[in-house]
Amino acid sequence: MKKNLPRLPFEIQLHALTLPALLILWLFGGLSSYLPMFVSIALHEAAHLICVLLLRESPRRVLITPWGCMLELDSAPDKKNAVPIYLSGCAASFLLAFITPWRSVNIALGIFNLFPVLPLDGGKVVYTLLGYRAAAVLGALWLLALCIMCASLAAPPLFPVMVSALLVFPCEERELHEMRKCVKNNVEKNCR
């Protein structure tokens, strides 16, 4: 008598490039350095999945890709459930940093996912709490800051130039605001 296994409430799909990528890594000896990151990302996504199931949301699928895993939901989670779902993966990454030998991988994964840039977990939290416009602006500022930090590490003599460029942008915005005010009040003769 054949017993049917209980069906999962979501699909598990394997991306077409996953197996070839793993085979190439194995052939060239890179699998041992790749595996900790892959497992850490998989456990990060598993934490999201467990939280989704505990909060009775509807997962659609888990996609296993060469660069890790991705969880997709049927629809956006309820607002009260969204923040715990988004932060559960980062919490799992920080917890794994203390109980696995891959401490730096898990800390880096947790911190990276907290960046307030969509589609990362931190960006989704900002989007849930403050809306899309705030998430987009904050994300753009974070990316700009990250680019400046990376560029200043690569070329330290350019750091003062990059910081001064950041200080110029608010001045230009202030000038644009003054120009709009002049045009609005129809007193162009008093404008520069």
Buried (B, 14 or more C-beta within 10 A) or exposed (E): EEEEEEEEEBEEBEBEEBEEBBEEBEEEEEBEEBEBBBBBBEBBBBBBBBBBBEBEBEBEBBBBBBEBBBBEBEEEBEEEBBBBBBBBBBBBBBBBBEEBEBEEBBBBBBEBBBBBBBEBBBBBBBBBEEEEEEBBEBBEEBEBEEEBEEBBEEEEEEBEEBEEEEEEEEEEEEEEEEEEEBEEEEEEEEEE
